[in-house]
Amino acid sequence: MPVPDTRLSVRAGEWQIAPGQPGHTYHDIRVVSVHNSHDPAWAWVHGHGLECAWESSDCAKPWCWELLVKVDVLAAAAAGDPP
């Protein structure tokens, strides 16, 4: 699984906002943590949008995004494989 601060790029179909609710957009996220879900093909990812690292951002939240992401996408990100 990707370690904290790994950049994770997810495309439509690779993530869900909740079980059974597929995401339809592209996002780049900095991983904070990865957690198991009820479905072994998916894992919960807590993370920040890349804009949270901008100097003009005062993001003090522990994480801004909570998404279900396909485990194979997470494995590819951990291995450093390009999207």
N, C-alpha and C positions, 0 to 999 in steps of 0.2 A: 504494500500500500504506500501511497505517497506520504512523505514526511511533511511536517509543517513548513510552510513557505514555498512548497512546490507549486509551480504554475500549472493549473489544470484548465484545459480548453474543452468545453463540452458543446456539442452540436445538437440540433433538434433530433430527438429519438434516443439520445444517449443519457438523458436525465429526466427526472420527474419532480414535480413540485410536491406531490404526495402520491402514495401508491395508487396506480391506475390513472393518474393525471399527467400525461406526457408533456414535456417542455417542447416548445416550438421555436425557440430562438437559440442563438449562439451566445455563450458567456465565457469569459476568462476569469478565473477565480484563483486567489492565493489560498491554499489549503491551510486551515487551522487544525482540524482533526477529522478523522474518519471513524465511523461507528457502524457496527453490524445492523442489518435490518431483518425483518421477518423473512425476506426472500434472499437466499444466498447469492443470487445473480446481481443484487443491488446492494449498495452501502450508502448510509447517510454521510454527507460531507458538510462540515461547517467550514465557512471560509469568508473571505473578504473579496470584494471587487478590486480590480487593479487600481481604481481611482482612490481607494482608501489609503494608498501609500503616497499620494501627492502631498507636497508640503502644505498646500492650501486646505487639505482635509484634516479635520479634527476628530476622526473616527476613534472613539474610545470604547466601542463595543467589543465584547469578546469575539463576536463573529456577526456578519451581516447577512450571510446566505446560509440556508439549510436546504440541501437538495439531495434527492436520491440519484445516485450515479451508477451506471453499469460497472460492475467489478472489473471487466476486461479493459474498460477505458481507464480506470484507476491504475491497473497493473501496467498499462502502456505508459502512463504519465510517470509512474515510479521508475520504470526502466529508462526513461528519457526518450522514448519513441515520439517522433513528431506526430501531431494530429493528422 
